[in-house]
């Protein structure tokens, strides 16, 4: 089950479908809740178009379906799976998808195995907890891709992490670089790590922020970022609760 964000270039969406078709026998294409400026069905149609192009060229994939609703797409993928199949799901609504998969897991545990010949219970598996390890991540090592949507220039993005309700990316603007004006898909926080940024929101008033400062835009707010000097920053976007300085959002962490 595959998908991509709506603010990608058309050719990137087709390429995603072409690449996925080389590695999977069956593909189900879905869409995110946030369409990022696209009409419902447009993003999935472009991805499926790339899949079909690869299929015509003799790719591994032999079947493709478009089911824009994520949970329905998960159910379809699981219904199609046979014993021993590997099902890969690229998710947007992490919590809902996990609940759906847990339902499938519960059903599988309740069902007797087809080849069972005795009533002996299965031998319990001993689980050993993994010791957490500190990881050091370098922004320099992130695979990056250039972005030119919305008139952006000298702008590259490296995906850093994703969860059920938000995603985190590292961004770089070369001197004179621009992140073109576009609406925020969710509440967005831009934190400057080095350099400086000229940021503007719906009122088009330009404000300058530097290292250790951040800009917050509300869902749907048109915004843009420029950097005469160049910058490195982190952007978090999605279902975020962002308080005023000194305000503690999650009091359960104290």
QUIDAKA-V636124 format. One record per pair of residues at least 6 apart in sequence whose C-alpha atoms are under 7 Angstrom apart, sorted by the first residue. I is the first residue (numbers start at 1). GAP is how many residues later the second one is. Records with the same first field share a line. If there is no record, write none. Layout:
# QUIDAKA-V636124
I = GAP, GAP
This chain:
# QUIDAKA-V636124
1 = 26, 27, 28, 29, 76, 87, 88, 89
2 = 26, 27, 28, 87, 88
3 = 26, 27, 28, 41, 87
5 = 27
6 = 29, 30, 31, 32, 37
7 = 29, 30
10 = 36
13 = 33, 34
14 = 32, 33, 35, 36
15 = 35
16 = 31
17 = 30, 31, 33, 34
18 = 32, 33, 35, 36
21 = 30, 33, 34, 38, 39, 40
22 = 37, 38, 39
23 = 37
24 = 36, 37
25 = 35, 36, 37, 38
26 = 35, 36, 37, 38
27 = 36, 37, 38
28 = 36, 37, 38, 39, 45, 49
29 = 15, 19, 36, 37, 38, 39
30 = 14, 36, 37, 38, 39, 40, 43
31 = 12, 13, 37, 38, 39
32 = 60
34 = 151
36 = 149
41 = 27
44 = 22
55 = 6, 7
67 = 6
71 = 26
92 = 72
93 = 71, 72
94 = 69, 70
95 = 69
139 = 31
142 = 16
143 = 15
144 = 12, 13, 14
145 = 11, 12, 13
146 = 9, 10, 11
147 = 8, 9
150 = 30, 31, 32
151 = 29
152 = 26, 27, 28
153 = 24, 25, 26
154 = 19, 20, 23, 24
155 = 17, 18, 19, 22, 23, 24
156 = 15, 16, 17
157 = 12, 13, 14, 15
158 = 11, 12, 13
159 = 9, 10, 11
160 = 8, 9, 10
161 = 6, 7, 8
162 = 6
165 = 73, 74
166 = 70, 71, 72, 73
167 = 69, 70, 71
168 = 67, 68, 69
169 = 65, 66, 67
170 = 63, 64, 65
171 = 61, 62, 63
172 = 59, 60, 61
173 = 54, 57, 58, 59
174 = 56, 57
175 = 52, 53, 54, 55
176 = 50, 51, 52, 53, 54
177 = 49, 50, 51, 53
178 = 47, 48, 49
179 = 45, 46, 47
180 = 44, 45
181 = 41, 42, 43
182 = 40, 41, 42
183 = 37, 38, 39, 40
184 = 33, 34, 35, 36, 37, 38
185 = 34, 35
186 = 32, 33, 34, 51, 52, 53
187 = 30, 31, 32, 50, 51, 52, 53
188 = 28, 29, 30, 47, 48, 49, 50
189 = 25, 26, 27, 28, 46, 47, 48
190 = 24, 25, 26, 43, 44, 45, 46
191 = 21, 22, 23, 24, 42, 43, 44
192 = 18, 19, 20, 21, 22, 40, 41, 42
193 = 18, 19, 39, 40
194 = 17, 37, 38, 39
195 = 15, 16, 34, 35, 36, 37
196 = 13, 14, 15, 31, 33, 34, 35
197 = 11, 12, 13, 28, 29, 30, 34
198 = 8, 9, 10, 11, 27, 28, 29
199 = 7, 8, 9, 25, 26, 27
200 = 6, 7, 23, 24, 25
201 = 16, 20, 21, 22, 23
202 = 19, 20, 21
241 = 8
243 = 6
